[in-house]
Amino acid sequence: MSGRAPLWLGLGFVVAGLVVLVVGAAATGGGDVGPGNANVVRPGLMMGPRLAPRNLPDPGSAGFIPGTVAAPRVVRIFATAQLRFVPDSVAVKRGETITFEVTSMGPLTHEFMVGPAADVAADKPGTPEIADIGMMGTGSVSYTFDGPGPYAFACHVPGHYEAGMAGTIAIVP
């Protein structure tokens, strides 16, 4: 092997990595999170701000269509190794049905409980939840927001909720 072979091999890896990043960004919409994109989350390999699928528009945004029992709106949530949900707040229309698709983005197992804030905080049995979402696994649960609220979501794996792994749900007119 000549002295230049490792240089060419390294350059090949750099080019291949750039191609993967460009193709990944193009496939998922690319761009930055910013005003008007409040519910657009694109976590990368280590939860950087670029490469996740887009959620549908929030209530009040152009193109918003409220979810129904027959056709729920899908909201994607990422559970991180840093014991956070991304996004950690979701806006819903009163009476709307949402299907939460929750993906664990690291080596930890998480759960996702959603419902009235007091029930979620108390880890009340019978509150809708997805249990045991393993590494890179995804689970889903649907919920209709037809009560007075307030509503929330949380992970009650030991130590996670205590570390702040929770989110809020705002009911908008």
Summary of the structure (lengths in Angstrom):
residues: 173
radius of gyration: 19.1
end to end distance: 68.8
largest distance: 72.4
contacts: 488
relative contact order: 0.15
helix: 17%
strand: 32%
